[in-house]
């Protein structure tokens, strides 16, 4: 987890990687957060260039170092960069200097800390927003080829056309060389965040889990550089749930347990010795009390460590630097999973129900965790049928994707997903939509949504799809099958409620 200043520096460093300065080399940025047994946190950052720094690079580096010093970091120069570190009293201390990065956001999670007798339980869920204009720069040497009217008049058209063909071939080769060099520089660069814990994590979506669960690593590069051809970077959701035991309390409990064991042993010996004389009763009582205390203490420890933590509003970590009067929604209560579990048994679904939307007359939407990862399941009451939708982060966090107008109104992006129906009928009017795999009908689905005056999401019009493909460039074929239409609408009308239940239950999801 990083505070906003670190993320801003991370973005700048990563953007340098794809600039002209880095065509012959690359940069590395490693940030890490170490949680100590006493709850204090050490935040570190290590930035280095793998090529000799030019004047403009050195100037930027000096500016970053100065900002770190102003923020209380200890800065140390390295051979081709610098590293900085700062120790915080606790996670609230970081939140108070981190601004909105640590502010609870109902659209994608928040930071929570539940303080207990034996340990403190942390639940961290924050987002690194994908940057706009994150596509790799592409070379266009063909733009430098002169047109016919720029060449000497002595050149005839046929000679120019031959020259043009050769120039285009050479430009294409130069483009490929340039693009490969940029891609190689980016691939060799490192931009990651590491979390070090005093004991193994309970649950996380980190890209790497090392050191028996004590070291978590997230690759942040996809948020700032998109190597898949898209213009924007990917949102990265970092989640981790872990506990830090109170060492003083643990030592005290250990001492008490040892004293009770010794007392029980002494009482047992004295009971045996005094029994013939009839003076064993006090020691028998002492033995019984010691055993009862040991059992009770053991039960307390087991209950405290085995019971699932339930968070409340008081457990939320909120920055004190936020404007006065800022209000936040209360944590939602989880929905009942009983109906979804019964549905899973009826339809022989393999996996665990981890969250579910509110149920209405149409049906509901559930989130399943399977061995292959999470997926959505649409339950249609009218037909008593289901459809499975592959999980996409953009669906569960759809409220982070919108265009906002000057009047404050939001226009959310359409929902696009693949809806898979087992044992669909071949006489359906939608038989040509998507593709068939044996008796599994997979249908690419496009649904327009809009919020009403109360910000409740509703479907705008009927869903649409495409023929004979799962990856259409356009969704121009209206759905006609009533079951498909109903299921697509159930998904769109219930995804917001499901998202809130995921947040209420603090479900760990894939980070990209």
TORPADO-700760 format. One line per 5 residues: for each residue x, y, z of C-alpha. Coordinates in steps of 0.2 Angstrom, whole numbers, plus 5000, padded with zeros to 4 digits. Layout:
! TORPADO-700760
X/Y/Z  ... .
This chain:
! TORPADO-700760
5000/5000/5000  5007/5017/4995  5002/5034/4999  4998/5046/4985  5015/5055/4984 .
5023/5038/4980  5010/5034/4967  5013/5051/4959  5032/5047/4958  5028/5030/4952 .
5018/5036/4937  5031/5049/4932  5045/5036/4933  5035/5024/4923  5031/5037/4910 .
5049/5040/4908  5052/5022/4903  5042/5024/4887  5050/5041/4883  5064/5044/4870 .
5076/5045/4885  5073/5026/4888  5074/5019/4871  5092/5013/4875  5088/5008/4893 .
5075/5007/4907  5071/5012/4925  5066/5002/4940  5055/5008/4954  5052/4997/4969 .
5041/5003/4984  5037/4993/4999  5028/4994/5016  5034/4984/5031  5022/4981/5045 .
5031/4979/5062  5025/4969/5077  5020/4985/5086  5009/4991/5072  5022/5004/5065 .
5025/5004/5047  5041/5008/5037  5038/5015/5019  5052/5013/5007  5055/5018/4989 .
5070/5014/4978  5071/5022/4961  5086/5019/4949  5090/5021/4931  5099/5007/4922 .
5108/5020/4910  5118/5035/4914  5107/5050/4919  5106/5064/4907  5104/5082/4913 .
5085/5083/4912  5084/5066/4921  5095/5072/4935  5085/5088/4937  5069/5078/4939 .
5077/5066/4951  5083/5080/4962  5066/5088/4963  5059/5071/4968  5072/5069/4982 .
5068/5087/4988  5049/5083/4989  5053/5067/4999  5064/5076/5011  5050/5089/5014 .
5038/5075/5018  5049/5068/5031  5058/5055/5022  5076/5050/5024  5085/5051/5007 .
5100/5041/5002  5109/5043/4985  5113/5027/4975  5124/5024/4960  5111/5029/4948 .
5096/5035/4958  5090/5036/4976  5081/5027/4990  5070/5035/5003  5062/5028/5019 .
5050/5034/5033  5043/5026/5048  5025/5029/5053  5017/5026/5070  5003/5016/5062 .
4991/5015/5047  4981/5029/5053  4997/5040/5053  4999/5036/5034  4981/5039/5031 .
4982/5057/5038  4996/5061/5026  4990/5051/5011  4974/5061/5007  4960/5054/4996 .
4971/5038/4992  4966/5032/5009  4948/5038/5009  4934/5025/5010  4926/5023/4992 .
4911/5013/4990  4915/5009/4972  4931/4999/4976  4934/4996/4994  4944/5004/5009 .
4956/5002/5023  4950/4994/5039  4958/4990/5055  4949/4980/5069  4958/4981/5086 .
4956/4965/5097  4962/4958/5113  4975/4946/5105  4978/4954/5088  4974/4968/5076 .
4966/4963/5060  4969/4973/5044  4959/4973/5028  4967/4983/5015  4958/4986/4998 .
4964/5001/4987  4965/5004/4969  4979/5011/4958  4969/5019/4944  4974/5015/4926 .
4982/5030/4918  4975/5038/4902  4986/5038/4887  4996/5023/4893  4998/5015/4876 .
5016/5012/4870  5022/5025/4858  5023/5019/4840  5035/5025/4827  5028/5032/4811 .
5043/5034/4799  5032/5034/4784  5027/5051/4788  5044/5057/4783  5042/5050/4765 .
5041/5065/4754  5026/5066/4742  5027/5068/4724  5026/5087/4724  5041/5088/4735 .
5053/5079/4724  5063/5087/4710  5053/5090/4694  5065/5079/4685  5059/5064/4693 .
5045/5055/4683  5030/5047/4691  5036/5029/4688  5053/5032/4696  5044/5041/4711 .
5032/5026/4713  5047/5014/4714  5056/5025/4726  5040/5026/4736  5038/5008/4738 .
5056/5005/4743  5054/5020/4756  5038/5012/4763  5047/4995/4765  5061/5004/4774 .
5049/5014/4785  5040/4998/4790  5057/4990/4795  5062/5006/4805  5045/5006/4814 .
5047/4988/4819  5064/4990/4825  5059/5006/4835  5043/4998/4842  5053/4982/4847 .
5066/4993/4856  5053/5002/4866  5044/4986/4870  5060/4978/4876  5064/4993/4887 .
5047/4993/4895  5047/4974/4898  5064/4975/4906  5058/4989/4918  5051/4986/4935 .
5037/4995/4944  5030/4985/4958  5025/4987/4976  5029/4974/4990  5021/4972/5007 .
5031/4963/5021  5020/4956/5035  5026/4949/5052  5016/4933/5049  5007/4924/5035 .
4993/4933/5026  4975/4926/5028  4970/4931/5010  4976/4942/4996  4976/4945/4977 .
4995/4949/4976  5003/4943/4960  5016/4935/4970  5015/4927/4988  5033/4923/4994 .
5041/4919/5011  5027/4908/5017  5014/4921/5014  5024/4935/5023  5029/4944/5007 .
5016/4951/4994  5021/4958/4978  5010/4968/4965  5015/4972/4948  5010/4990/4945 .
5016/4992/4927  5000/4988/4918  4992/5003/4927  5004/5015/4918  5009/5006/4902 .
4997/4996/4892  5006/4983/4881  4990/4976/4874  4986/4990/4862  4973/4999/4872 .
4975/5017/4876  4972/5017/4894  4981/5007/4908  4972/4994/4919  4965/4997/4936 .
4974/4987/4949  4965/4983/4965  4977/4978/4979  4969/4968/4993  4976/4959/5008 .
4969/4953/5024  4981/4949/5039  4983/4950/5057  4997/4956/5069  4997/4948/5086 .
5000/4958/5101  5017/4952/5108  5015/4959/5125  4998/4951/5127  5004/4934/5120 .
5019/4934/5132  5007/4938/5147  4995/4924/5142  5010/4913/5140  5016/4917/5158 .
4998/4915/5165  4996/4898/5156  5013/4892/5163  5008/4898/5180  4992/4888/5179 .
5000/4873/5173  5013/4873/5187  4999/4877/5200  4989/4862/5193  5004/4850/5194 .
5008/4856/5212  4990/4854/5217  4989/4837/5210  5005/4831/5219  4999/4838/5235 .
4982/4830/5233  4990/4813/5231  5001/4816/5246  4988/4823/5258  4974/4811/5253 .
4978/4798/5266  4978/4811/5280  4961/4819/5274  4969/4836/5271  4968/4836/5252 .
4952/4845/5249  4960/4863/5248  4972/4856/5235  4959/4847/5226  4949/4864/5224 .
4965/4872/5218  4968/4859/5205  4950/4860/5199  4951/4879/5198  4968/4878/5189 .
4961/4866/5176  4945/4877/5174  4956/4892/5171  4967/4883/5158  4952/4877/5149 .
4943/4894/5149  4959/4903/5143  4962/4890/5129  4944/4893/5124  4946/4912/5124 .
4962/4910/5113  4954/4898/5101  4938/4909/5100  4948/4925/5097  4959/4917/5083 .
4946/4907/5074  4931/4919/5074  4929/4928/5058  4931/4947/5060  4916/4958/5058 .
4920/4975/5053  4910/4991/5059  4911/5009/5054  4922/5013/5068  4935/5001/5060 .
4937/5011/5044  4953/5021/5042  4949/5039/5036  4961/5052/5033  4960/5067/5046 .
4966/5078/5032  4950/5077/5023  4938/5092/5023  4927/5095/5038  4909/5089/5035 .
4914/5075/5024  4901/5061/5025  4903/5042/5021  4890/5029/5018  4889/5016/5032 .
4895/4999/5029  4882/4988/5020  4875/4973/5029  4878/4957/5019  4864/4948/5010 .
4859/4931/5014  4867/4917/5004  4854/4904/5007  4844/4905/4991  4860/4906/4981 .
4867/4890/4989  4851/4881/4986  4851/4886/4968  4869/4880/4967  4864/4862/4973 .
4849/4861/4962  4859/4865/4946  4875/4856/4952  4886/4871/4951  4904/4868/4957 .
4911/4881/4968  4907/4892/4983  4894/4906/4984  4904/4921/4991  4892/4935/4988 .
4875/4938/4981  4864/4953/4976  4847/4957/4984  4833/4946/4977  4818/4952/4968 .
4804/4945/4958  4815/4943/4943  4829/4934/4951  4847/4938/4958  4865/4938/4953 .
4878/4928/4963  4897/4928/4964  4905/4911/4964  4922/4906/4968  4928/4891/4959 .
4945/4882/4956  4947/4892/4940  4943/4909/4948  4927/4919/4952  4912/4920/4940 .
4895/4927/4940  4879/4917/4940  4863/4924/4934  4847/4916/4942  4831/4919/4932 .
4816/4914/4943  4803/4914/4928  4812/4900/4919  4821/4892/4934  4837/4893/4924 .
4854/4900/4926  4868/4908/4915  4886/4909/4920  4896/4925/4916  4915/4925/4917 .
4922/4937/4930  4929/4954/4924  4935/4967/4936  4927/4981/4925  4910/4973/4929 .
4911/4973/4948  4918/4990/4948  4907/4997/4934  4904/5013/4944  4922/5019/4942 .
4919/5020/4923  4909/5034/4917  4909/5051/4909  4903/5066/4919  4894/5081/4912 .
4895/5099/4917  4879/5097/4927  4886/5083/4937  4876/5069/4929  4886/5053/4925 .
4884/5043/4910  4891/5025/4914  4899/5014/4901  4889/5000/4893  4891/4983/4902 .
4898/4970/4890  4900/4952/4895  4898/4934/4889  4883/4925/4895  4884/4906/4894 .
4869/4895/4895  4870/4876/4897  4857/4866/4887  4850/4881/4878  4837/4876/4864 .
4842/4876/4846  4825/4883/4841  4828/4899/4850  4827/4915/4840  4844/4919/4846 .
4852/4903/4840  4864/4912/4829  4871/4924/4842  4888/4920/4849  4895/4902/4847 .
4890/4885/4852  4901/4873/4861  4892/4856/4861  4876/4861/4871  4884/4877/4879 .
4878/4893/4871  4889/4907/4874  4882/4924/4870  4891/4941/4869  4880/4953/4878 .
4879/4972/4877  4868/4982/4889  4866/5001/4891  4863/5007/4909  4859/5023/4917 .
4855/5030/4935  4839/5037/4940  4836/5052/4951  4841/5042/4966  4857/5035/4958 .
4849/5017/4956  4855/5008/4940  4842/5003/4927  4843/4995/4910  4841/5007/4896 .
4833/4998/4881  4834/4980/4876  4851/4971/4876  4860/4967/4860  4873/4955/4854 .
4882/4948/4838  4881/4933/4826  4894/4919/4826  4908/4927/4837  4912/4931/4855 .
4923/4946/4851  4912/4957/4841  4918/4975/4835  4900/4980/4836  4884/4973/4845 .
4871/4977/4832  4859/4962/4833  4845/4964/4846  4841/4949/4857  4824/4941/4854 .
4824/4926/4866  4814/4932/4881  4825/4922/4893  4841/4929/4886  4834/4947/4887 .
4828/4944/4905  4844/4937/4911  4854/4951/4903  4843/4963/4912  4844/4954/4929 .
4863/4955/4927  4863/4974/4924  4850/4978/4937  4858/4968/4951  4877/4970/4948 .
4877/4986/4959  4869/4976/4973  4881/4962/4971  4896/4974/4971  4890/4981/4988 .
4888/4964/4995  4906/4960/4989  4912/4975/4998  4902/4971/5014  4909/4954/5014 .
4927/4960/5010  4929/4947/4996  4946/4945/4989  4945/4947/4970  4958/4946/4956 .
4968/4962/4955  4967/4966/4937 .
